[in-house]
Amino acid sequence: EDQPGSFLIPCGAGLRIHNKRQRFHHTLAEMIWSEADWEKEGYVNGRKTSINLCSLERPHMRAFWFSAFAFFICFFMWFDIPPLMATLRKPKCEDPTGDICTACFTNFPDILGDAMAKDKGCKVCSPFNDGIGMGCGGIGISASDASTTTIVSVAFTIIIRIICGPVADGLGVRLTYTCMLIVLCIPGFLAVFVQDFGQLLVVRALIGLIGGSFVLTQLWTTLMFHSNIVGLANATTAGWGNLGGGAALVVIALCFGGFKSSGYDNNTAWRASLAWPPCVVFLTGFAIYFLSDDCPYGNYTELKKRKAEQATDEPDDGGGDPTAEPASIAGRSLKIAASNWRVWILFVVYMFCFGLELVVNGQISLYLSQAFAMSQQEGALVGGCFGLTNLFARSFGGWMSDYAYKRWSVRGRIWSLFLQTIMEGILMLIFTHGTYETYGPGGALAVLIFWGITVQATEGGTYGLVPFVEPSAVGGVAGIVGAGGNTGALVGNTMVKYMKVRPAFAGLGWLTICAGFLVALIHMPGHGSMFCAADPIEEKKDEKPAQQQQPQQQGGQYFSQQQGGQYFSQPMMGQPMYSMQQGSMQMPQPMMVNGQSMMAMQPQNAYPGQPMYGYGVPMGQMQQAMPQPGM
């Protein structure tokens, strides 16, 4: 028999459903697990403590691979137009039977030769020549127009990154990801049919919304993996997802070349090259819906449905609608993070690593064509090597930060980020000073690869420091820092538009070095800075900083401490709460505060999604909201 009363439990902390009158039938899209399913080695509170790359087991590793691949294909479609930009800048072709082409064919007997393709008046009659500045088959946009479309594409991503997090809080990552992919594949298909600058601008702006997939990928792996491995899981899925940008440069260039070799003209070849990525995006969206799960205990919609079914068997106690949409808890975390000045230093650093990567993905093919006299295909293939360093370099940067932390605590992480950022800026300046005569294609490729490694390593080093800046609001810190990347891309692409590519790249190199020196200003309470150890008072408050950063278990709930304040790591952002009957599951003994159980302090008639006391706020600041003994 169920006992009266209810309390809140986080989805990730375990959920066991006992209902003798109704039995849930597992389907592809609707599966649910109880806490008993994860009471075994390798799992803590439902979260997996290791990564098995050879496994597709549901739900943990299935979510890992889906989050990585979905982000990869989203990034791929986001950057599949830039490698074709040299062709899109070509003028539209004229009717070969018209007066213009008839006269050109008379003046240039070799209609497939470069002479006619280079002629200002007759290039519009050369649809097969794909040389830089030669032939026709594009939509006739200028270099300034191309830069504008790239800026708009990046700017719109900032908007979706703010929105999709709270949406995922309510709907779950699985359904949010599915909707994003299925809806945003539409502008991907429309890109095949653009005819002018205005249409291209709208299409690229809408495609840019798919960049919000980064937030969903990071949230998904956070829900599935325990704190001992979640950093590596996040870095790996993000790095392999970013790989899509470099892959797009290479694969789309090869597709274009393949269609050209098959006898297609420029106009048909570039349109055919853009036709297949949105198909993959569409299919990935459906696969995520039918073959994956929101969290280790199932899908949010099913969990809410089961809760609502149980609620119908109980008298109305005035608690309101038990199936109300979960309220987002991201706002509180965001407010705390925004008030910490150290967060904004990391914001600037991320502007000139991930933001710089976005700029390079959109401009490197054109830059190599101009500075090193490469063809569009050669420039895309060489430029793609920059993005391909995501395969290992971002994880390498995170490993450097972890190693420095083991040797020198948090001060080591700051030193690691400082060195990564400075080296990134120096290598960017070295690259921009090279020309075809001084470096040659081989030298340009070598410098580009080393530069790409430092860019990705800086990204990994940045997020290696993120959890230590504001432990009470890691989600808010991660969101603000991540938005810095898109802001940097907006700044960088604007510089390219008004300063041309080479001067803009050089300017970004100097700004990166300046951002590196800002890292030296970071002082972490209880840990110190690059050049100063922790103050004696701070050391007294935090005698074992390295140990206190590790989550500790007390009564089945995990928490960490900083400067005497306790912060819960459960529930994490994106985990809705479910009001369940106390008799419907067996919970570990909860943490006691002021002689009372934290679970007992929750509102008796709470709605789904209502956060626990203490989430995102030090417990010292929550005393006014907590019941006191004797009250």
Secondary structure, DSSP 8 states (H G I E B T S, - for coil): ---S-EEEEEGGG------SS------SS--B--GGGG-STTEETTEESS--TT---TTHHHHHHHHHHHHHHHHHHHTSSGGGHHHHTS-----TTSHHHHHHHHH-S-TTSHHHHHSTTTGGG-SS--STT-S--S----HHHHHHHHHHHHHHHHHHHHHHHHHHHHH-HHHHHHHHHHHHHHHHHHGGG--SHHHHHHHHHHHHGGGGHHHHHHHHHHHHB-TTTHHHHHHHHHHHHHHHHHHHHHHHHHHHHHHHHTT--HHHHHHHHTTSHHHHHHHHHHHHHHH--SBTTB-HHHHHHHHHHHHTTS---S---TT------HHHHHHHHHT-HHHHHHHHHHHTTHHHHHHHHHHHHHHHHHHS---HHHHHHHHHHHHHGGGTHHHHHHHHHHHHHHHHHHHHHHHHHHHHHHHHHHHHHHHHT--TTTTHHHHHHHHHHHHHHHHHHHHHHHHHHHHHH-GGGHHHHHHHHHHHHHHHHHHHHHHHHHH-HHHHHHHHHHHHHHHHHHHTT--BTTTB-SS-B--HHHHHHTS-HHHHTS-EEETTEEEEEETTEEEE-SS-TT--EEEEEGGG-------EETTEETTTTS-TT--TT---TTTTS-GGGSTTTS--TT-
